[in-house]
Amino acid sequence: MGTKIIQNDLFFLEVVNRISEGERVRIRAKGNSMLPFIRDAKDEIILEKPNKQSFQKGRLLLVRLKDERYLLHRVKKIDDTHILLHGDGNLTILETCTTEDVIAEATVVIRNGKMIIKGSFRWNLYRYLWPRNSFLRRVGLGVYRRMRG
């Protein structure tokens, strides 16, 4: 079966529609901003409709930013209306959005056919052991990239 290329807007419009109907959506990861937890073009992500528990520090949210970009990043900080997001593989870049910009929550990462489920031991290893300090994060990413290849 060949690969089909779909414009981002059309792709995410379909994702938004399916999520709003209560479906779980499985997509392939694109980009390196969530390394080492989520790997570009290798891992898949299962997305679900967000609920009240989705809006907590450490959760992975798919959002649509004001500049029309879509991204899946970890919640760093949250208040009543605003969310500060940070990709695990980003050193300094932070994004801000509102709760209305949230499309879905990632609940499963599929790596080599095996599921890493939100709240599982492996999921929490990535969440809690990955450095928050930008220097240590830079070192960790450098080591990871050298080991991978």
TIVO-2410 file (N, C-alpha, C; in nm, 3 decimals):
# residues 149
REC num residu      c1      c2      c3 atome chaine
REC   1      M   0.085  -0.118   0.000     N      A
REC   1      M   0.000   0.000   0.000    CA      A
REC   1      M   0.089   0.123   0.000     C      A
REC   2      G   0.063   0.217  -0.089     N      A
REC   2      G   0.144   0.337  -0.103    CA      A
REC   2      G   0.113   0.441   0.004     C      A
REC   3      T   0.200   0.538   0.013     N      A
REC   3      T   0.183   0.648   0.108    CA      A
REC   3      T   0.103   0.758   0.042     C      A
REC   4      K   0.007   0.812   0.116     N      A
REC   4      K  -0.070   0.925   0.068    CA      A
REC   4      K  -0.029   1.049   0.146     C      A
REC   5      I  -0.014   1.158   0.076     N      A
REC   5      I   0.021   1.285   0.141    CA      A
REC   5      I  -0.105   1.371   0.146     C      A
REC   6      I  -0.136   1.416   0.266     N      A
REC   6      I  -0.256   1.498   0.289    CA      A
REC   6      I  -0.211   1.630   0.351     C      A
REC   7      Q  -0.270   1.739   0.309     N      A
REC   7      Q  -0.238   1.869   0.369    CA      A
REC   7      Q  -0.268   1.866   0.518     C      A
REC   8      N  -0.184   1.933   0.594     N      A
REC   8      N  -0.199   1.937   0.740    CA      A
REC   8      N  -0.338   1.980   0.784     C      A
REC   9      D  -0.390   2.087   0.722     N      A
REC   9      D  -0.521   2.138   0.763    CA      A
REC   9      D  -0.630   2.033   0.744     C      A
REC  10      L  -0.628   1.964   0.630     N      A
REC  10      L  -0.728   1.860   0.605    CA      A
REC  10      L  -0.711   1.742   0.701     C      A
REC  11      F  -0.587   1.703   0.723     N      A
REC  11      F  -0.559   1.592   0.814    CA      A
REC  11      F  -0.612   1.623   0.954     C      A
REC  12      F  -0.575   1.739   1.006     N      A
REC  12      F  -0.615   1.771   1.143    CA      A
REC  12      F  -0.764   1.804   1.154     C      A
REC  13      L  -0.825   1.851   1.047     N      A
REC  13      L  -0.970   1.870   1.048    CA      A
REC  13      L  -1.039   1.735   1.071     C      A
REC  14      E  -0.991   1.633   1.004     N      A
REC  14      E  -1.046   1.498   1.023    CA      A
REC  14      E  -1.018   1.448   1.165     C      A
REC  15      V  -0.898   1.472   1.216     N      A
REC  15      V  -0.865   1.432   1.354    CA      A
REC  15      V  -0.959   1.501   1.452     C      A
REC  16      V  -0.978   1.632   1.436     N      A
REC  16      V  -1.067   1.709   1.524    CA      A
REC  16      V  -1.209   1.653   1.519     C      A
REC  17      N  -1.258   1.626   1.398     N      A
REC  17      N  -1.394   1.574   1.383    CA      A
REC  17      N  -1.410   1.439   1.453     C      A
REC  18      R  -1.316   1.351   1.433     N      A
REC  18      R  -1.326   1.218   1.494    CA      A
REC  18      R  -1.313   1.224   1.646     C      A
REC  19      I  -1.222   1.307   1.695     N      A
REC  19      I  -1.206   1.322   1.840    CA      A
REC  19      I  -1.334   1.380   1.900     C      A
REC  20      S  -1.392   1.481   1.835     N      A
REC  20      S  -1.514   1.543   1.889    CA      A
REC  20      S  -1.631   1.445   1.892     C      A
REC  21      E  -1.627   1.343   1.806     N      A
REC  21      E  -1.730   1.240   1.805    CA      A
REC  21      E  -1.702   1.128   1.905     C      A
REC  22      G  -1.594   1.145   1.982     N      A
REC  22      G  -1.562   1.047   2.086    CA      A
REC  22      G  -1.476   0.931   2.040     C      A
REC  23      E  -1.425   0.937   1.918     N      A
REC  23      E  -1.339   0.830   1.868    CA      A
REC  23      E  -1.197   0.846   1.919     C      A
REC  24      R  -1.126   0.735   1.930     N      A
REC  24      R  -0.982   0.736   1.954    CA      A
REC  24      R  -0.916   0.742   1.816     C      A
REC  25      V  -0.813   0.825   1.802     N      A
REC  25      V  -0.746   0.843   1.673    CA      A
REC  25      V  -0.600   0.806   1.689     C      A
REC  26      R  -0.550   0.729   1.592     N      A
REC  26      R  -0.410   0.685   1.593    CA      A
REC  26      R  -0.337   0.756   1.479     C      A
REC  27      I  -0.230   0.828   1.515     N      A
REC  27      I  -0.152   0.901   1.415    CA      A
REC  27      I  -0.004   0.866   1.431     C      A
REC  28      R   0.071   0.885   1.323     N      A
REC  28      R   0.216   0.865   1.327    CA      A
REC  28      R   0.281   0.995   1.373     C      A
REC  29      A   0.382   0.981   1.458     N      A
REC  29      A   0.454   1.098   1.510    CA      A
REC  29      A   0.532   1.166   1.398     C      A
REC  30      K   0.537   1.299   1.406     N      A
REC  30      K   0.614   1.378   1.310    CA      A
REC  30      K   0.688   1.485   1.389     C      A
REC  31      G   0.817   1.489   1.376     N      A
REC  31      G   0.898   1.589   1.445    CA      A
REC  31      G   0.976   1.529   1.561     C      A
REC  32      N   1.074   1.608   1.608     N      A
REC  32      N   1.164   1.562   1.715    CA      A
REC  32      N   1.145   1.635   1.847     C      A
REC  33      S   1.041   1.716   1.858     N      A
REC  33      S   1.028   1.799   1.978    CA      A
REC  33      S   0.991   1.720   2.103     C      A
REC  34      M   0.955   1.592   2.088     N      A
REC  34      M   0.922   1.511   2.206    CA      A
REC  34      M   1.024   1.399   2.230     C      A
REC  35      L   1.142   1.409   2.166     N      A
REC  35      L   1.247   1.311   2.191    CA      A
REC  35      L   1.289   1.315   2.337     C      A
REC  36      P   1.325   1.207   2.398     N      A
REC  36      P   1.334   1.073   2.343    CA      A
REC  36      P   1.205   0.992   2.358     C      A
REC  37      F   1.102   1.052   2.419     N      A
REC  37      F   0.979   0.977   2.445    CA      A
REC  37      F   0.906   0.939   2.317     C      A
REC  38      I   0.892   1.034   2.225     N      A
REC  38      I   0.821   1.008   2.099    CA      A
REC  38      I   0.918   1.036   1.985     C      A
REC  39      R   0.934   0.936   1.896     N      A
REC  39      R   1.032   0.943   1.787    CA      A
REC  39      R   0.964   0.970   1.653     C      A
REC  40      D   1.022   1.061   1.578     N      A
REC  40      D   0.972   1.102   1.447    CA      A
REC  40      D   0.958   0.983   1.353     C      A
REC  41      A   0.838   0.969   1.293     N      A
REC  41      A   0.808   0.872   1.189    CA      A
REC  41      A   0.821   0.726   1.232     C      A
REC  42      K   0.857   0.701   1.357     N      A
REC  42      K   0.870   0.563   1.406    CA      A
REC  42      K   0.758   0.527   1.502     C      A
REC  43      D   0.722   0.619   1.587     N      A
REC  43      D   0.621   0.592   1.689    CA      A
REC  43      D   0.484   0.639   1.642     C      A
REC  44      E   0.381   0.579   1.698     N      A
REC  44      E   0.245   0.623   1.674    CA      A
REC  44      E   0.185   0.666   1.806     C      A
REC  45      I   0.084   0.750   1.798     N      A
REC  45      I   0.021   0.808   1.917    CA      A
REC  45      I  -0.128   0.786   1.908     C      A
REC  46      I  -0.188   0.744   2.017     N      A
REC  46      I  -0.333   0.735   2.023    CA      A
REC  46      I  -0.383   0.856   2.100     C      A
REC  47      L  -0.476   0.926   2.036     N      A
REC  47      L  -0.533   1.049   2.092    CA      A
REC  47      L  -0.677   1.025   2.132     C      A
REC  48      E  -0.717   1.089   2.241     N      A
REC  48      E  -0.855   1.079   2.288    CA      A
REC  48      E  -0.906   1.218   2.325     C      A
REC  49      K  -1.037   1.228   2.331     N      A
REC  49      K  -1.102   1.353   2.370    CA      A
REC  49      K  -1.055   1.391   2.511     C      A
REC  50      P  -1.015   1.516   2.531     N      A
REC  50      P  -0.970   1.555   2.665    CA      A
REC  50      P  -1.085   1.561   2.764     C      A
REC  51      N  -1.052   1.540   2.891     N      A
REC  51      N  -1.149   1.554   2.999    CA      A
REC  51      N  -1.087   1.642   3.107     C      A
REC  52      K  -1.153   1.659   3.219     N      A
REC  52      K  -1.101   1.748   3.324    CA      A
REC  52      K  -0.963   1.706   3.371     C      A
REC  53      Q  -0.936   1.576   3.378     N      A
REC  53      Q  -0.806   1.528   3.424    CA      A
REC  53      Q  -0.695   1.553   3.321     C      A
REC  54      S  -0.732   1.581   3.197     N      A
REC  54      S  -0.633   1.607   3.092    CA      A
REC  54      S  -0.557   1.737   3.117     C      A
REC  55      F  -0.616   1.826   3.192     N      A
REC  55      F  -0.558   1.959   3.212    CA      A
REC  55      F  -0.477   1.961   3.341     C      A
REC  56      Q  -0.368   1.881   3.340     N      A
REC  56      Q  -0.278   1.872   3.454    CA      A
REC  56      Q  -0.134   1.876   3.406     C      A
REC  57      K  -0.048   1.921   3.493     N      A
REC  57      K   0.095   1.923   3.464    CA      A
REC  57      K   0.141   1.782   3.427     C      A
REC  58      G   0.221   1.773   3.321     N      A
REC  58      G   0.277   1.645   3.279    CA      A
REC  58      G   0.198   1.573   3.171     C      A
REC  59      R   0.075   1.612   3.146     N      A
REC  59      R  -0.007   1.547   3.043    CA      A
REC  59      R   0.041   1.589   2.905     C      A
REC  60      L   0.018   1.503   2.806     N      A
REC  60      L   0.055   1.533   2.667    CA      A
REC  60      L  -0.070   1.576   2.592     C      A
REC  61      L  -0.070   1.700   2.544     N      A
REC  61      L  -0.187   1.754   2.477    CA      A
REC  61      L  -0.155   1.791   2.332     C      A
REC  62      L  -0.249   1.759   2.244     N      A
REC  62      L  -0.244   1.804   2.105    CA      A
REC  62      L  -0.321   1.935   2.099     C      A
REC  63      V  -0.255   2.041   2.054     N      A
REC  63      V  -0.318   2.173   2.050    CA      A
REC  63      V  -0.299   2.235   1.912     C      A
REC  64      R  -0.387   2.329   1.884     N      A
REC  64      R  -0.374   2.413   1.763    CA      A
REC  64      R  -0.339   2.552   1.811     C      A
REC  65      L  -0.221   2.598   1.773     N      A
REC  65      L  -0.174   2.729   1.815    CA      A
REC  65      L  -0.233   2.838   1.726     C      A
REC  66      K  -0.224   2.961   1.771     N      A
REC  66      K  -0.281   3.076   1.699    CA      A
REC  66      K  -0.223   3.092   1.558     C      A
REC  67      D  -0.096   3.049   1.538     N      A
REC  67      D  -0.033   3.062   1.406    CA      A
REC  67      D  -0.065   2.942   1.316     C      A
REC  68      E  -0.170   2.866   1.353     N      A
REC  68      E  -0.221   2.754   1.273    CA      A
REC  68      E  -0.133   2.629   1.278     C      A
REC  69      R  -0.035   2.624   1.369     N      A
REC  69      R   0.046   2.503   1.385    CA      A
REC  69      R  -0.022   2.409   1.484     C      A
REC  70      Y   0.000   2.282   1.463     N      A
REC  70      Y  -0.048   2.180   1.555    CA      A
REC  70      Y   0.073   2.118   1.621     C      A
REC  71      L   0.063   2.093   1.751     N      A
REC  71      L   0.174   2.027   1.818    CA      A
REC  71      L   0.125   1.947   1.937     C      A
REC  72      L   0.205   1.848   1.971     N      A
REC  72      L   0.179   1.762   2.086    CA      A
REC  72      L   0.295   1.782   2.182     C      A
REC  73      H   0.267   1.849   2.293     N      A
REC  73      H   0.370   1.877   2.393    CA      A
REC  73      H   0.316   1.851   2.532     C      A
REC  74      R   0.409   1.850   2.625     N      A
REC  74      R   0.377   1.822   2.764    CA      A
REC  74      R   0.337   1.951   2.837     C      A
REC  75      V   0.236   1.942   2.923     N      A
REC  75      V   0.192   2.056   3.003    CA      A
REC  75      V   0.298   2.083   3.109     C      A
REC  76      K   0.350   2.204   3.105     N      A
REC  76      K   0.450   2.246   3.205    CA      A
REC  76      K   0.383   2.319   3.320     C      A
REC  77      K   0.284   2.402   3.285     N      A
REC  77      K   0.215   2.482   3.386    CA      A
REC  77      K   0.075   2.512   3.333     C      A
REC  78      I  -0.020   2.523   3.423     N      A
REC  78      I  -0.158   2.550   3.380    CA      A
REC  78      I  -0.228   2.634   3.485     C      A
REC  79      D  -0.311   2.728   3.438     N      A
REC  79      D  -0.400   2.800   3.529    CA      A
REC  79      D  -0.542   2.784   3.477     C      A
REC  80      D  -0.632   2.867   3.517     N      A
REC  80      D  -0.773   2.849   3.479    CA      A
REC  80      D  -0.796   2.848   3.328     C      A
REC  81      T  -0.722   2.932   3.254     N      A
REC  81      T  -0.749   2.942   3.110    CA      A
REC  81      T  -0.626   2.920   3.022     C      A
REC  82      H  -0.506   2.938   3.074     N      A
REC  82      H  -0.385   2.930   2.991    CA      A
REC  82      H  -0.301   2.808   3.028     C      A
REC  83      I  -0.237   2.754   2.923     N      A
REC  83      I  -0.153   2.636   2.938    CA      A
REC  83      I  -0.015   2.668   2.881     C      A
REC  84      L   0.089   2.637   2.956     N      A
REC  84      L   0.226   2.651   2.910    CA      A
REC  84      L   0.276   2.511   2.874     C      A
REC  85      L   0.319   2.495   2.749     N      A
REC  85      L   0.361   2.364   2.697    CA      A
REC  85      L   0.510   2.364   2.668     C      A
REC  86      H   0.571   2.245   2.681     N      A
REC  86      H   0.714   2.231   2.657    CA      A
REC  86      H   0.738   2.093   2.598     C      A
REC  87      G   0.801   2.086   2.483     N      A
REC  87      G   0.838   1.958   2.424    CA      A
REC  87      G   0.955   1.898   2.500     C      A
REC  88      D   0.954   1.768   2.522     N      A
REC  88      D   1.063   1.701   2.594    CA      A
REC  88      D   1.197   1.723   2.524     C      A
REC  89      G   1.195   1.729   2.391     N      A
REC  89      G   1.318   1.745   2.314    CA      A
REC  89      G   1.356   1.890   2.289     C      A
REC  90      N   1.279   1.984   2.338     N      A
REC  90      N   1.311   2.126   2.323    CA      A
REC  90      N   1.394   2.173   2.441     C      A
REC  91      L   1.490   2.257   2.411     N      A
REC  91      L   1.575   2.307   2.519    CA      A
REC  91      L   1.515   2.430   2.586     C      A
REC  92      T   1.466   2.524   2.508     N      A
REC  92      T   1.418   2.649   2.567    CA      A
REC  92      T   1.281   2.692   2.518     C      A
REC  93      I   1.235   2.640   2.407     N      A
REC  93      I   1.111   2.687   2.345    CA      A
REC  93      I   0.990   2.642   2.428     C      A
REC  94      L   0.905   2.738   2.460     N      A
REC  94      L   0.779   2.712   2.529    CA      A
REC  94      L   0.666   2.767   2.444     C      A
REC  95      E   0.552   2.703   2.449     N      A
REC  95      E   0.434   2.751   2.377    CA      A
REC  95      E   0.323   2.777   2.478     C      A
REC  96      T   0.239   2.875   2.446     N      A
REC  96      T   0.125   2.906   2.531    CA      A
REC  96      T  -0.002   2.891   2.448     C      A
REC  97      C  -0.103   2.834   2.510     N      A
REC  97      C  -0.232   2.823   2.444    CA      A
REC  97      C  -0.341   2.836   2.551     C      A
REC  98      T  -0.465   2.830   2.507     N      A
REC  98      T  -0.576   2.832   2.601    CA      A
REC  98      T  -0.638   2.693   2.603     C      A
REC  99      T  -0.725   2.670   2.699     N      A
REC  99      T  -0.792   2.540   2.706    CA      A
REC  99      T  -0.877   2.514   2.582     C      A
REC 100      E  -0.926   2.621   2.517     N      A
REC 100      E  -1.006   2.605   2.396    CA      A
REC 100      E  -0.922   2.555   2.277     C      A
REC 101      D  -0.790   2.574   2.283     N      A
REC 101      D  -0.701   2.532   2.174    CA      A
REC 101      D  -0.669   2.383   2.181     C      A
REC 102      V  -0.706   2.316   2.289     N      A
REC 102      V  -0.673   2.176   2.307    CA      A
REC 102      V  -0.768   2.089   2.224     C      A
REC 103      I  -0.709   2.002   2.144     N      A
REC 103      I  -0.785   1.911   2.059    CA      A
REC 103      I  -0.799   1.775   2.124     C      A
REC 104      A  -0.689   1.725   2.180     N      A
REC 104      A  -0.690   1.588   2.232    CA      A
REC 104      A  -0.579   1.569   2.334     C      A
REC 105      E  -0.588   1.457   2.404     N      A
REC 105      E  -0.482   1.414   2.495    CA      A
REC 105      E  -0.423   1.285   2.440     C      A
REC 106      A  -0.291   1.274   2.442     N      A
REC 106      A  -0.225   1.149   2.404    CA      A
REC 106      A  -0.235   1.053   2.522     C      A
REC 107      T  -0.284   0.933   2.495     N      A
REC 107      T  -0.301   0.836   2.603    CA      A
REC 107      T  -0.218   0.710   2.582     C      A
REC 108      V  -0.167   0.692   2.461     N      A
REC 108      V  -0.083   0.575   2.431    CA      A
REC 108      V   0.022   0.616   2.328     C      A
REC 109      V   0.144   0.567   2.347     N      A
REC 109      V   0.248   0.577   2.245    CA      A
REC 109      V   0.278   0.433   2.203     C      A
REC 110      I   0.280   0.410   2.072     N      A
REC 110      I   0.306   0.276   2.021    CA      A
REC 110      I   0.446   0.276   1.960     C      A
REC 111      R   0.532   0.193   2.019     N      A
REC 111      R   0.671   0.183   1.975    CA      A
REC 111      R   0.700   0.037   1.943     C      A
REC 112      N   0.740   0.011   1.819     N      A
REC 112      N   0.772  -0.125   1.775    CA      A
REC 112      N   0.659  -0.222   1.806     C      A
REC 113      G   0.536  -0.176   1.787     N      A
REC 113      G   0.419  -0.261   1.807    CA      A
REC 113      G   0.377  -0.278   1.952     C      A
REC 114      K   0.450  -0.220   2.046     N      A
REC 114      K   0.416  -0.232   2.188    CA      A
REC 114      K   0.361  -0.100   2.239     C      A
REC 115      M   0.261  -0.109   2.324     N      A
REC 115      M   0.194   0.010   2.376    CA      A
REC 115      M   0.258   0.059   2.505     C      A
REC 116      I   0.282   0.189   2.509     N      A
REC 116      I   0.323   0.257   2.632    CA      A
REC 116      I   0.200   0.338   2.674     C      A
REC 117      I   0.133   0.292   2.778     N      A
REC 117      I   0.004   0.347   2.818    CA      A
REC 117      I   0.022   0.455   2.924     C      A
REC 118      K  -0.054   0.564   2.908     N      A
REC 118      K  -0.050   0.675   3.004    CA      A
REC 118      K  -0.066   0.619   3.146     C      A
REC 119      G   0.025   0.661   3.233     N      A
REC 119      G   0.020   0.617   3.372    CA      A
REC 119      G   0.098   0.490   3.401     C      A
REC 120      S   0.144   0.420   3.295     N      A
REC 120      S   0.220   0.297   3.316    CA      A
REC 120      S   0.361   0.331   3.368     C      A
REC 121      F   0.430   0.229   3.415     N      A
REC 121      F   0.565   0.247   3.467    CA      A
REC 121      F   0.656   0.311   3.362     C      A
REC 122      R   0.653   0.258   3.240     N      A
REC 122      R   0.740   0.309   3.134    CA      A
REC 122      R   0.705   0.453   3.096     C      A
REC 123      W   0.575   0.483   3.087     N      A
REC 123      W   0.530   0.620   3.057    CA      A
REC 123      W   0.585   0.715   3.163     C      A
REC 124      N   0.571   0.677   3.290     N      A
REC 124      N   0.616   0.763   3.399    CA      A
REC 124      N   0.768   0.775   3.406     C      A
REC 125      L   0.840   0.674   3.361     N      A
REC 125      L   0.986   0.687   3.354    CA      A
REC 125      L   1.025   0.804   3.265     C      A
REC 126      Y   0.965   0.810   3.146     N      A
REC 126      Y   0.993   0.921   3.056    CA      A
REC 126      Y   0.950   1.054   3.117     C      A
REC 127      R   0.837   1.053   3.181     N      A
REC 127      R   0.782   1.177   3.237    CA      A
REC 127      R   0.868   1.232   3.351     C      A
REC 128      Y   0.906   1.145   3.444     N      A
REC 128      Y   0.971   1.193   3.566    CA      A
REC 128      Y   1.123   1.193   3.560     C      A
REC 129      L   1.183   1.107   3.479     N      A
REC 129      L   1.328   1.100   3.478    CA      A
REC 129      L   1.394   1.193   3.376     C      A
REC 130      W   1.318   1.242   3.279     N      A
REC 130      W   1.376   1.333   3.179    CA      A
REC 130      W   1.403   1.467   3.245     C      A
REC 131      P   1.526   1.519   3.228     N      A
REC 131      P   1.563   1.643   3.299    CA      A
REC 131      P   1.479   1.764   3.260     C      A
REC 132      R   1.448   1.846   3.358     N      A
REC 132      R   1.378   1.971   3.333    CA      A
REC 132      R   1.476   2.086   3.311     C      A
REC 133      N   1.595   2.072   3.366     N      A
REC 133      N   1.701   2.169   3.350    CA      A
REC 133      N   1.752   2.166   3.206     C      A
REC 134      S   1.762   2.285   3.141     N      A
REC 134      S   1.797   2.289   2.997    CA      A
REC 134      S   1.938   2.236   2.970     C      A
REC 135      F   2.034   2.259   3.060     N      A
REC 135      F   2.168   2.206   3.038    CA      A
REC 135      F   2.168   2.053   3.042     C      A
REC 136      L   2.105   1.997   3.143     N      A
REC 136      L   2.098   1.851   3.154    CA      A
REC 136      L   2.018   1.791   3.039     C      A
REC 137      R   1.915   1.863   2.995     N      A
REC 137      R   1.835   1.818   2.881    CA      A
REC 137      R   1.921   1.815   2.754     C      A
REC 138      R   2.004   1.918   2.736     N      A
REC 138      R   2.094   1.924   2.621    CA      A
REC 138      R   2.191   1.806   2.623     C      A
REC 139      V   2.247   1.777   2.739     N      A
REC 139      V   2.338   1.664   2.753    CA      A
REC 139      V   2.263   1.533   2.722     C      A
REC 140      G   2.145   1.517   2.780     N      A
REC 140      G   2.065   1.396   2.758    CA      A
REC 140      G   2.031   1.376   2.611     C      A
REC 141      L   1.992   1.483   2.543     N      A
REC 141      L   1.960   1.473   2.400    CA      A
REC 141      L   2.083   1.439   2.318     C      A
REC 142      G   2.197   1.498   2.354     N      A
REC 142      G   2.322   1.467   2.284    CA      A
REC 142      G   2.359   1.320   2.299     C      A
REC 143      V   2.349   1.267   2.419     N      A
REC 143      V   2.379   1.126   2.444    CA      A
REC 143      V   2.280   1.039   2.366     C      A
REC 144      Y   2.152   1.074   2.372     N      A
REC 144      Y   2.049   0.996   2.303    CA      A
REC 144      Y   2.077   0.991   2.153     C      A
REC 145      R   2.107   1.105   2.094     N      A
REC 145      R   2.130   1.111   1.948    CA      A
REC 145      R   2.254   1.033   1.908     C      A
REC 146      R   2.358   1.036   1.992     N      A
REC 146      R   2.480   0.960   1.960    CA      A
REC 146      R   2.454   0.811   1.970     C      A
REC 147      M   2.374   0.770   2.068     N      A
REC 147      M   2.345   0.628   2.085    CA      A
REC 147      M   2.257   0.575   1.972     C      A
REC 148      R   2.168   0.660   1.921     N      A
REC 148      R   2.072   0.618   1.818    CA      A
REC 148      R   2.134   0.619   1.679     C      A
REC 149      G   2.243   0.690   1.667     N      A
REC 149      G   2.293   0.682   1.541    CA      A
REC 149      G   2.369   0.754   1.452     C      A
***
